[in-house]
Amino acid sequence: MAINLSAKQVYRHDLANVFSKRLREHQIPAKHVHVEITESFLMRDEQAAQAMLKELRKLGIQVWLDDFGTGFSSLSYLRHFQVDGLKIDRSFVADIESDQQDRALTSAIISMARQLHIPVVAEGIESVAQADFLQAEQCDFGQGFLFSEPLPAASFKFQHIREKQRA
C-alpha cells in the first residue's frame, strides 16, 4: 500500500505514532506499507524530515522518493536520506518514445538506482512502446493508464479477484 504524504503530514511531530496506531488498528503489517514523499518536502527542513523518516523506517515502513528528477538536487537527497525506492516522474516517461534526452535521463536514473540497490517505479506509462523501453532498461515497476486508471478500492478488489480467477 502506497501513501502519499503531504507537506503538512511530513512534519507532524506525532506522524510515526499515528502510523503505528493505524497499522495496529487495521492489522496491516508495516512491511506492506510505503510512504511517498517528494523532494520539495525534504527541502523545507532537512533535519526534521530526516528524523521523521527514521521513525517511520523503525516501524518497518518503507520510504520512497516520489517525482524523482524534478527537484534541483535529487542526487544529494539520495546521499543524505535513506530511501527504499524511487518513482521516476512522469515528465521523463511521457516523451521517451521521441526524445533522446528523456530516454538517456530515464535510462541513467534506472541504472543509478540499480547500482544503489534501490527499486524504481516509472510513473505515467501510457503506451506499449514506453513500457517496452522501460522493461528493456530493467525498470522494476511501472505505473500508468496503460495498466489501469486510478480505481476506487472496491473496483480494484473486484478487478483483482477477476484477474486471479483467469490465471
Helices and strands as residue ranges (DSSP letters): E 2-4, H 7-10, H 15-26, G 30-32, E 34-38, H 39-44, H 46-59, E 62-68, H 74-80, E 85-88, H 90-93, H 100-115, E 120-122, H 128-136, E 141-142, H 153-166
